[in-house]
Amino acid sequence: MEDVAFVRRLLGAGGLAFLPVRAFTSPRRWERRGIVATTVRNWWLLGLYAFGRPPDRLARVYDGRPP
């Protein structure tokens, strides 16, 4: 959730700027777990983070390790 925390800090400091460049990431997780399951899982983790769940616990869930 470091990206979420980073964006929150940026918004508090004055906002975001969008650059006309592309970022490329690997689709492996999306292909392995499926689009719907991966999206729901990401939303679930984001919700848990928003309600104060510690990032180290979320990382374990994200990596597929027991919490």
Buried (B, 14 or more C-beta within 10 A) or exposed (E): BEEEEEEEEEEEEEEEEEEEEEEEEEEEBEEEBEEEEBEEBEEEBEEBBEEEBEBEEBBEBBEEEEE
